[in-house]
Amino acid sequence: MDYKELDVWKSSIELAKLVYHFTRQLPSNEEYGLSHQMRRAAISIPSNIAEGIGRNTSKETIQFLFIARGSIFELETQLILCKEIFKVDTNDYDALFQKLQNCKMLINGFINYYQKK
């Protein structure tokens, strides 16, 4: 299976791109704070999906999918903090939050698929 053809991976790549766009509007003193943490969490999602697909067993794949899901929850929390702490563009926030929810749904579905295999 080529992970690059999976909707869940493609969606998480789009999410990471949105995170990079979104974090550019945060104050420059957040470059090594919340911005950095959000980018790391966003990159972790497609990376762990890819690594999981590259594993030999469904059990190992599921383990990495759960790590990716954990990164989504981490990113969601950081995004909410951004909204609470900084004046961020509402449209950017809403688009990113919606994409995050979509990715969360796709990963949950993919985990369910692998657990039934």
C-alpha positions as CSV (number, residue, x, y, z in Angstrom):
1,M,0.0,0.0,0.0
2,D,1.4,3.4,-1.0
3,Y,0.7,5.8,1.9
4,K,0.9,8.8,-0.4
5,E,-2.4,7.6,-2.0
6,L,-4.3,7.5,1.3
7,D,-6.9,10.2,1.9
8,V,-5.9,10.3,5.6
9,W,-2.3,11.1,4.7
10,K,-3.2,13.6,2.0
11,S,-5.5,15.4,4.4
12,S,-2.8,15.5,7.1
13,I,-0.3,17.0,4.6
14,E,-2.9,19.8,3.9
15,L,-3.4,20.3,7.6
16,A,0.4,20.7,8.1
17,K,0.5,23.3,5.3
18,L,-2.4,25.2,7.0
19,V,-0.5,25.1,10.3
20,Y,2.6,26.7,8.7
21,H,0.4,29.4,7.2
22,F,-1.5,30.0,10.4
23,T,1.6,30.2,12.7
24,R,3.1,33.0,10.5
25,Q,0.5,35.3,12.1
26,L,1.7,34.6,15.6
27,P,4.1,37.0,17.3
28,S,7.7,36.6,16.4
29,N,8.6,35.8,20.0
30,E,6.5,32.7,19.7
31,E,8.8,31.3,17.0
32,Y,10.4,28.9,19.4
33,G,7.3,28.5,21.6
34,L,3.8,27.8,20.5
35,S,4.5,28.1,16.7
36,H,7.3,25.6,17.0
37,Q,5.2,23.1,19.0
38,M,2.3,23.4,16.5
39,R,4.5,22.8,13.6
40,R,6.1,19.8,15.2
41,A,2.7,18.3,16.1
42,A,1.4,18.9,12.5
43,I,4.5,17.3,10.9
44,S,4.2,14.3,13.3
45,I,0.7,13.4,11.9
46,P,1.5,12.5,8.3
47,S,5.0,11.3,9.4
48,N,3.5,8.7,11.8
49,I,0.8,7.7,9.3
50,A,3.6,7.0,6.7
51,E,5.8,5.2,9.2
52,G,2.8,3.0,10.4
53,I,2.0,2.0,6.8
54,G,5.6,1.0,6.4
55,R,5.5,-1.4,9.3
56,N,5.1,-5.2,8.9
57,T,2.0,-5.8,11.0
58,S,-1.4,-4.3,11.6
59,K,-0.5,-4.0,15.3
60,E,2.5,-1.9,14.5
61,T,0.5,0.2,12.0
62,I,-2.2,0.8,14.6
63,Q,0.4,1.9,17.2
64,F,1.7,4.6,14.8
65,L,-1.8,5.7,13.9
66,F,-2.5,6.2,17.6
67,I,0.6,8.3,17.8
68,A,-0.7,10.4,14.9
69,R,-4.0,10.7,16.6
70,G,-2.3,11.9,19.8
71,S,-0.5,14.6,17.7
72,I,-3.9,15.8,16.4
73,F,-5.2,16.2,19.9
74,E,-2.0,18.0,20.9
75,L,-2.4,20.3,17.9
76,E,-6.1,20.9,18.6
77,T,-5.2,22.0,22.2
78,Q,-2.4,24.3,20.9
79,L,-4.8,25.8,18.3
80,I,-7.4,26.6,21.0
81,L,-4.7,28.2,23.1
82,C,-3.7,30.4,20.2
83,K,-7.3,31.6,19.9
84,E,-7.4,32.3,23.6
85,I,-4.1,34.1,23.9
86,F,-3.5,35.9,20.6
87,K,-5.7,37.9,18.2
88,V,-5.7,35.5,15.3
89,D,-7.6,35.7,12.0
90,T,-11.0,34.1,12.6
91,N,-11.2,32.8,9.1
92,D,-7.8,31.2,9.3
93,Y,-8.6,29.7,12.7
94,D,-11.9,28.3,11.5
95,A,-10.4,26.8,8.3
96,L,-7.6,25.2,10.3
97,F,-10.0,23.9,13.0
98,Q,-12.3,22.4,10.4
99,K,-9.4,20.7,8.6
100,L,-8.2,19.3,11.9
101,Q,-11.6,17.9,12.7
102,N,-11.7,16.2,9.3
103,C,-8.2,14.7,9.8
104,K,-9.3,13.4,13.2
105,M,-12.3,11.7,11.7
106,L,-10.2,10.1,8.9
107,I,-7.6,8.8,11.4
108,N,-10.2,7.4,13.7
109,G,-11.8,5.7,10.7
110,F,-8.4,4.3,9.5
111,I,-7.7,3.0,13.0
112,N,-11.1,1.3,13.1
113,Y,-10.3,-0.2,9.7
114,Y,-7.0,-1.6,10.9
115,Q,-8.4,-2.9,14.1
116,K,-11.0,-5.0,12.2
117,K,-8.3,-6.5,9.9
